[in-house]
């Protein structure tokens, strides 16, 4: 509850924050266990699981930073209330 209160007190656009969180939830497809085809590729030996996880986590971290730095300001401008 403190996070909700802090968001309500500060000047955070709740609609923009919701859109950024929803976009961030879609990033989970970058990890090998999130998508069935990636699991099949890892299980068949076509690619090593640790390599998939390394690049998937790198992609997740990069996308999270981009969403925080670029995505929220753009969403806040588009959803100005």
N, C-alpha and C positions, 0 to 999 in steps of 0.2 A: 503494500500500500504506500510506503514512502516514495517509491518511484512515480506512482500515479500523482501523488500530491506535488512532488517536485515538478512534474510536467505541467500540472495545472497552474502552479504559481509562476513558473517561468514562461517565457514567450515561445512555447513550442506549438507548432501547428499539428493538432492531433490527426487530421486527415493525411497530411504529408508523411507523418511518422508511420501511420498505418500502411501506407503504400510502400514505404521503404522496408518495413518489416515483412510485408508480403513478398516483395521482390527478393529479399534476403532468404526467405524460406525456400525459394526456388533454386537457390545455389546448392542445396544439398545433393542435387543430381550429379555434382562433380565428384562425389566420393564413390568408391566401388560398390558399397553395399546398398546404395540408394536406387540403382537402376538394374533391372534384371539382365539386360544385355551386357552390362559391365561385369556383373557377377559371372556370367557365362564365359566371357573373354578371360577373366582371371582364373576360373576353374579349369578351363581347357588348356591352360599353360601358354596361351598366346602372348600374355604379358604378365609380369610379376605383380603380385598384389601390393608389395611395398612401394614399387614404382608408381602404380596407380594412385595409391594413397598419398604419396609425396606430392605428385603433381596436382592431385585433387585438392589437397589442403592448401597448396600454394595458390591455386585458382580461387578457392573459397576466401582466403585472407585478402587477396588482391581485390576481389569483387566486393568484399565487405568494406574495405577502405574507400573504394570508388563510390559505393552507395552512400557512405557517410559523408564524404567530401563533396561529391557531385550530385548524387541522387536526391538527398534531402533538400538542398537549396533550390533545385529545379522544381521539385514537387511542391515546396512551400510557395514558390512564385506562381505556379499553375493553380494551386488550390488556395489562393489567398481568400481569407474569410473576413 
